[in-house]
Amino acid sequence: IEVTVNSKTLSGMERNTPESSLIAPADVPETFTIAAYERSVNRIAPYSSRGPTDVGLQGIDVTGYTNIDVENGLYGITPFRFTGTSASAPYVGGVAALVEGADTGDPSPESLATTLRSTSDDIRGPGDDTISGSGVVNAVDAVESVSSITITPTPTPTQIPSPTPIPTTAPTPMPTSTSTPKPTQTVTPIPAPSDDITITRSSSATEVIPGAKVTVTTRVTNASGSVSINANYTPPVHSAQVTEVTVNGNTASPIISEATIDGGVVVSDNLDTGATVSITEELTVSETAETTHTITGNVTTDNTTASADALNISVIIPDTPAERYDSNGDGNIDIIELEQAGNDFASGELTIAELGQVGRAFAS
């Protein structure tokens, strides 16, 4: 059994991707393709790729668990929360190995694939689909289907009642001298930190011209352990990238840091209690005026999930040439924006009067 994880980037197959987003080798018909399922929130992970493939095949075969605690000190942390499709793929590979070991014959790859599919738990309505395949792999049902082994939970030991004690005659107590008690010191307890996380999301501008760049910052306070910060862009933006991730004000290297035109996901682990995580994304908005991008999403820290307030960014029709060249929406013209206006004047797309208005805005 060979498990392959596409490692084009640090985060491998972990992307926040829309429909028909499978890439090689996951879109090859001969592969067994696995989606990622977050059991703590009962959903397909937002970065898990979707089918169908470019040639119309289903793409996803089954789904495996992610956010798995491992005890082998991966990355020098024990326990470590193993996340992403990088976790769900070897999880399903391990179940396949158990099935192969339990089978009395020598199952072919096709037979193993059929067993995993037929014993999976459907999570998105009856039948297969292009997001979860046949469902979440069920290790117990898969092994039991090919062997006479019945897997049952370890029974709880029956508690043996204690014998009834035999009453004895208590001796008459002797009088004792009474000592003056010493005053005890009262210790003021230190209040425990709140379990509630706080999410704030802001942008450098809420009204911009078509094709402008906008900086969006998401700040999560009181995080601990692991944190997954997800964002969805509706409708999709023109482009997106994560430019910075910090923990307690210091630059951090998250396990996952991805952004596409449909949304982004950042996952950090091994956070101290009460940590503050900030994410900065640079979005290029639609080229179509009168479009409003709505940014939504949620944050999961350990087993707590909270939704972030929606943030709207409107693409407006510029009234003046200066507004048309204010590409970052800050209300000013900088040297790069003035240079773009100059290039458009040189190519005949801007009149001398319009260039003059942009120049005056730069000088003001």
C-alpha positions in Angstrom: 0.0 0.0 0.0 1.5 3.3 -1.1 0.1 6.7 0.2 1.0 9.7 -1.9 0.6 13.3 -0.7 1.0 16.0 -3.2 3.6 18.4 -1.7 3.8 21.2 -4.2 3.8 23.6 -1.2 4.6 23.3 2.5 1.0 22.5 3.2 0.7 19.8 0.5 -2.8 19.1 -0.6 -4.2 21.5 1.9 -6.1 24.2 0.0 -9.3 26.1 0.3 -10.6 25.1 -3.1 -13.9 25.2 -5.0 -15.6 22.6 -7.2 -13.5 20.8 -9.8 -10.3 21.7 -7.9 -8.5 18.4 -7.9 -4.9 18.4 -9.1 -2.4 15.6 -10.0 -2.1 13.0 -8.8 -5.6 13.1 -7.2 -7.4 13.6 -10.5 -5.9 10.5 -12.1 -8.5 7.7 -12.4 -6.1 5.0 -11.1 -5.6 6.8 -7.8 -7.8 6.4 -4.7 -8.6 10.0 -3.7 -9.4 11.0 -0.1 -11.1 14.1 1.3 -10.6 15.5 4.8 -13.3 15.4 7.5 -13.2 17.6 10.7 -15.0 15.4 13.2 -15.0 18.1 16.0 -17.3 20.3 13.8 -18.8 17.6 11.6 -17.9 19.0 8.2 -15.7 18.5 5.2 -12.6 20.7 5.8 -12.8 23.9 3.8 -9.4 23.3 2.2 -10.3 19.8 1.0 -10.3 19.6 -2.8 -13.6 18.9 -4.6 -14.6 16.9 -7.7 -15.5 16.4 -10.4 -12.3 16.0 -12.4 -11.6 17.8 -15.7 -12.9 14.7 -17.6 -16.1 14.5 -15.6 -15.2 11.7 -13.1 -16.4 11.9 -9.5 -12.8 12.5 -8.3 -13.3 11.9 -4.5 -13.5 8.2 -3.5 -13.8 8.4 0.3 -13.2 10.8 3.3 -10.8 10.3 6.2 -10.5 12.0 9.6 -8.2 15.0 10.1 -7.1 16.9 13.2 -5.8 13.7 14.7 -3.8 13.8 17.9 -0.5 11.8 17.5 1.9 10.8 20.2 5.1 10.3 18.3 6.5 13.8 18.9 6.0 15.1 15.3 7.7 18.5 14.9 9.0 18.0 18.5 5.5 18.4 20.0 3.8 15.6 22.0 0.9 15.3 21.6 0.7 16.9 18.2 -2.5 17.6 16.2 -2.0 16.2 12.7 -4.1 18.2 10.3 -5.1 18.6 6.7 -5.4 16.0 3.9 -1.9 15.2 4.9 -3.5 13.5 7.9 -6.7 12.1 6.3 -4.8 10.3 3.5 -2.5 8.2 5.7 -5.4 7.6 8.1 -7.3 5.9 5.2 -4.1 4.1 4.2 -3.8 2.7 7.7 -7.4 1.4 7.5 -6.6 -0.2 4.2 -3.6 -2.0 5.7 -5.8 -3.3 8.5 -8.3 -4.6 5.9 -5.5 -6.3 4.0 -4.2 -7.9 7.1 -7.6 -9.2 8.2 -8.5 -10.6 4.8 -7.8 -14.3 4.6 -7.0 -14.0 0.9 -4.8 -11.6 -1.1 -7.1 -8.7 -1.9 -6.4 -6.7 -5.0 -6.2 -2.9 -5.0 -9.6 -2.8 -6.6 -11.0 -5.1 -3.9 -9.6 -3.0 -1.1 -11.1 0.1 -2.7 -14.5 -1.5 -3.0 -14.4 -2.6 0.7 -13.5 0.9 1.9 -16.2 2.5 -0.2 -19.0 0.0 0.7 -18.4 0.3 4.4 -18.0 4.0 4.7 -20.5 6.2 6.6 -22.5 8.5 4.3 -22.4 12.1 5.5 -24.0 14.1 2.6 -27.2 12.3 1.8 -27.7 9.0 0.1 -25.2 7.9 -2.5 -21.8 9.1 -3.7 -21.0 12.7 -4.3 -18.0 14.8 -5.6 -17.2 16.3 -2.2 -17.1 13.3 0.2 -17.1 10.3 -2.2 -18.8 7.3 -0.5 -18.5 8.9 2.9 -16.2 8.7 5.9 -14.1 5.5 6.2 -15.4 3.2 9.0 -12.4 1.1 10.2 -14.5 -1.3 12.3 -17.0 -2.1 9.5 -14.3 -2.4 6.9 -12.3 -5.0 8.9 -15.3 -6.9 10.0 -16.6 -7.2 6.4 -13.6 -9.3 5.3 -13.0 -11.5 8.3 -14.8 -13.4 11.1 -13.3 -11.0 13.6 -15.9 -9.0 15.6 -14.5 -5.9 17.1 -16.2 -4.9 20.4 -15.3 -2.2 22.9 -13.2 -3.3 25.9 -15.8 -4.1 28.7 -15.7 -2.1 31.8 -14.6 -4.3 34.7 -17.3 -5.3 37.1 -16.7 -3.7 40.5 -16.5 -6.3 43.3 -18.5 -5.1 46.3 -16.6 -4.6 49.5 -17.4 -6.9 52.4 -19.7 -5.6 55.2 -17.5 -4.4 58.0 -17.9 -6.1 61.5 -18.8 -3.5 64.1 -16.3 -3.1 66.9 -16.6 -1.5 70.3 -15.0 1.9 70.3 -12.7 2.7 73.3 -13.7 5.6 75.5 -11.8 8.6 74.4 -9.4 10.3 76.9 -9.7 14.0 77.3 -7.1 16.0 75.5 -5.8 19.5 76.1 -7.2 22.1 73.8 -4.6 24.2 71.9 -5.2 27.6 70.5 -5.6 27.3 66.8 -3.2 29.3 64.6 -4.8 31.6 62.1 -4.6 30.3 58.5 -3.4 32.4 55.6 -6.1 33.2 53.0 -4.8 32.8 49.5 -6.6 34.8 46.8 -7.3 32.5 43.9 -6.0 33.6 40.5 -9.0 33.7 38.1 -8.8 31.2 35.2 -8.7 32.6 31.7 -12.0 32.8 29.8 -12.6 30.0 27.3 -14.3 32.4 24.9 -12.3 33.5 21.8 -12.7 36.9 20.3 -12.7 37.5 16.6 -12.3 40.9 14.8 -12.0 41.3 11.1 -11.2 44.6 9.4 -10.1 45.9 6.0 -8.0 48.8 4.7 -11.1 50.0 2.7 -14.7 49.1 2.3 -15.4 50.9 -1.0 -12.8 50.5 -3.8 -12.6 50.8 -7.5 -12.6 47.7 -9.8 -9.5 45.6 -9.6 -8.2 47.4 -6.5 -6.1 45.7 -3.8 -7.5 45.5 -0.2 -5.8 44.4 2.9 -8.0 42.3 5.3 -6.8 41.5 8.8 -8.4 38.8 11.0 -7.4 38.9 14.7 -8.2 36.1 17.2 -7.6 36.6 20.9 -7.7 34.0 23.7 -6.7 31.1 21.5 -4.9 28.1 22.8 -3.6 24.7 21.6 -4.5 24.7 17.9 -6.5 27.2 15.9 -8.0 27.0 12.4 -9.0 30.4 10.9 -11.2 30.1 7.8 -12.5 32.8 5.4 -15.0 32.6 2.5 -15.2 35.2 -0.2 -18.7 35.6 -1.9 -18.6 36.2 -4.8 -15.0 35.1 -5.5 -12.3 37.8 -5.6 -9.9 38.2 -8.5 -6.9 37.0 -6.5 -5.9 36.4 -2.9 -2.8 35.7 -0.8 -1.8 35.4 2.8 0.9 38.0 3.4 1.5 37.7 7.2 0.7 35.5 10.2 1.7 36.5 13.7 1.3 35.0 17.2 1.5 37.4 20.1 2.9 40.0 17.7 5.7 37.8 16.4 5.9 36.4 12.9 4.8 32.8 12.9 5.1 29.8 10.5 1.6 28.1 10.5 1.1 24.5 9.5 -1.3 25.6 6.8 -1.5 29.0 5.1 -3.4 29.1 1.9 -5.7 31.5 0.0 -7.6 31.2 -3.2 -10.2 33.3 -5.0 -13.0 31.6 -2.9 -11.4 31.8 0.6 -8.5 31.1 2.8 -7.4 28.9 5.7 -4.6 29.3 8.3 -3.9 26.6 10.9 -1.5 27.2 13.7 -0.6 24.7 16.5 1.1 24.5 19.9 -0.3 27.9 21.0 0.1 29.0 24.6 -3.1 29.7 26.6 -4.5 33.1 25.8 -2.6 33.6 22.6 -3.4 36.3 20.0 -3.2 35.2 16.3 -3.4 37.8 13.5 -3.7 37.0 9.8 -3.2 39.6 7.0 -4.5 38.8 3.5 -4.2 40.9 0.3 -7.3 40.6 -1.9 -7.7 41.9 -5.4 -11.4 42.7 -5.9 -13.5 42.1 -9.0 -13.0 44.0 -12.2 -16.8 44.5 -12.3 -18.2 47.7 -10.7 -21.2 47.5 -8.4 -20.0 44.1 -7.0 -20.0 43.6 -3.2 -17.6 40.9 -1.8 -18.9 39.5 1.5 -16.2 37.9 3.7 -17.5 35.3 6.2 -15.9 32.4 8.0 -15.3 30.8 11.4 -12.5 30.1 13.8 -11.9 26.7 15.6 -9.6 26.5 18.6 -9.3 23.0 20.1 -13.0 22.0 20.3 -14.6 25.5 20.3 -15.9 27.0 17.0 -17.1 30.6 16.7 -18.3 32.6 13.6 -16.8 35.9 12.5 -19.0 38.8 11.7 -19.5 39.4 7.9 -17.3 42.1 6.3 -18.5 43.7 3.1 -16.2 45.3 0.5 -18.0 47.2 -2.3 -16.6 47.8 -5.8 -17.9 51.2 -6.9 -17.9 53.2 -10.1 -15.2 55.9 -9.8 -16.4 59.5 -10.3 -13.1 61.1 -11.2 -9.8 60.1 -12.9 -8.1 60.3 -9.5 -10.6 57.9 -8.0 -10.1 55.6 -11.0 -6.3 55.4 -10.3 -6.6 55.1 -6.5 -6.0 51.3 -6.8 -5.6 50.7 -3.0 -8.7 52.6 -2.0 -6.8 54.9 0.5 -8.2 58.1 -0.9 -4.7 59.3 -2.1 -2.6 58.9 -5.3 0.9 57.4 -4.7 3.8 57.3 -7.1 2.9 53.9 -8.5 -0.6 55.0 -9.2 0.6 58.2 -10.9 3.0 56.1 -13.0 0.1 53.9 -14.1 -1.8 57.0 -15.2 1.3 58.2 -17.1 1.5 54.9 -18.9 -2.1 55.1 -19.9 -1.7 58.7 -21.1 1.3 57.5 -23.2 -0.8 54.8 -24.8 -3.7 57.1 -25.5 -6.1 55.8 -22.9 -6.0 59.0 -20.8 -6.3 62.7 -21.9 -3.9 65.4 -20.8 -6.7 66.9 -18.7 -7.4 63.6 -16.9 -3.7 63.1 -16.3 -3.5 66.6 -14.8 -6.3 65.7 -12.4 -4.4 62.6 -11.3 -1.2 64.7 -10.9 -2.9 67.3 -8.8 -4.3 64.5 -6.5 -0.7 63.2 -6.2 0.6 66.6 -5.2 -2.1 67.4 -2.7 
